[in-house]
Amino acid sequence: MLRFKEEVASVLAPLIDWEKEEVFSRLEIPPDSEFGDYSFPCFPLARELRQAPARIAAELSNKLQGKGRFLKKVEGKGPYLNFYVDEQTLAERIVAEILNEKGDFGRSSAGSSEVVVIDYSAPNIAKPFGIGHLRSTVIGDALYRIYSALGYRCIGINHLGDWGTQFGKLIVAYKHWGEGKGLQDDPVRYLYELYVLFHREAEDKPELEEEARFWFKKLEDGDAEALTLWQRFRELSLAEFKRVYEYLGVNFDYYYGESFYNDRLDATLEMVQQKNIARESEGALVVDLEQFGLPPCLLRKKDGATLYATRDLAAAIYRYEEYRFSQMLYVVGAEQKLHFQQLFSILKLMGYPWAKKCKHIPFGLIRFPGGRMSTRQGKTIFLEDVVNRAVELAEKIIAEKNPDLENRKEVAKIVGVGAIKFGDLSNDRIKDIDFDWEKILDFSGETAPYIQYSHARIFSILRKSGGVLASAELRIITEEERSLVKTLGFYAESIERAAEAYKPSILARYLINLAKDFNRFYHNCSVLGAEESLRQSRLLLCAATKQVLANGLDLLGIGAPEEM
Ligand code: ARG
């Protein structure tokens, strides 16, 4: 459809004496395809030409009759000029392209290898890899895939929470109540239990907090005992995180956690002082951000301890020096909005022009039945449990629907993991999500299993057909076929729009629409039973749809089994 859009821009531009790019950027997708596939609002011309927009639209539509290869029809409707694509021409182009390019269909080199750093997942050691980190993991991974498909060079960084005052608490708890076996057997849960225990005990014994601060200070000063414990906690937890990532099919280029920047903190703080943007009070170092309408940001405590913000400041500078990114995306919950505003403002005050290339990509909460989770009180839901449950449920459904399926376990994993990811990605990321098991696994709802099921259904049609003739002639005759072809044509655009808005949900919604269009087509147009030339044409549509469903799911990090 982008080619059609370009064509529309090229035929219209000379008639109104505008640049083609300007026309292109003004073309809108109407809310209902009844009003065309693209439409051009004539209001801005009215001022130029001193004529009513409706009259301009009518005149232009006359002049445009018969122009363009893809253009079936153009109509002036009120102040709008509506353009309709010729589905037959589009089908001939798009289906051939899809079947030639296969897995590469939809990819482009538009990003010209510009570097995009993506900071995502970033769970905290000692606090659980809870469901809250799921959103960052899944959205970040999808953005990584989408931007890579558009020809950007992505660098995925897991900014693990592997430093900070919680390690003081953890060391204290471990020294008082811990033992090696529990830690070894199930480190993530065990450390979390210690963390919860610490907070429970500290309610009556506030001196524990003091002790924890003392131990974190020791850790920051390089005390051998503290470091050894920290390292053990970190290694064991990281090994488990990596296992979960592998199961989810999520990758990172670097596991540079907060501790990675420890040896750059002094230099960073010195730089802040040299640039005269901070004030010291009793040893603490603070940056005032009043001019940005923000509260002050603490970069060093009185006792010399550094903070989350200090480490993020050092990390941002390191990353720019190292990667010269054109964008850096922090995929982190909306509750950290202030933190990132402060961080980016400090970078601005420090005079870094690249500060404006840093973006916070916020998202809402996941609400589980039973209320919001608090890591401190121990009411948490472990990501791994959620994923396991999804896979179990998927397996049950598959066992009912397709009892003879051979690799049921493997398929259940792809479907279960897909359901969880899609349940997240199909929602606008800013919105809070109410997690609902039945909803995300509904094979006929707006879910990954629905899309995967459509994909598998096409596989079975193609298998039964005995083969698709790539050279067959396309015959687009029904409304369902026309609509399917157009949706296929919008794939590339949906990827671009998802990237632009940093919203994988745009691609996810697109895939739901494509699967729906396909099912409507399949329901109303006979494929295998049609007369031969129509049968061949429809098989081509099936094959193209299957490819696009698989490609799109892949960009969301979701697999597409051939049977399920
Ligand atoms: N570990 C942090 C948390 O769980 C998220 C880190 C996000 N990335 C960053 N560079 N601050 O809240």
Residues whose N, C-alpha, C, O or C-beta is under 5 A from the ligand:
A	BS01	LIG	D119 A122 P123 N124 H159 G161 D312 V332
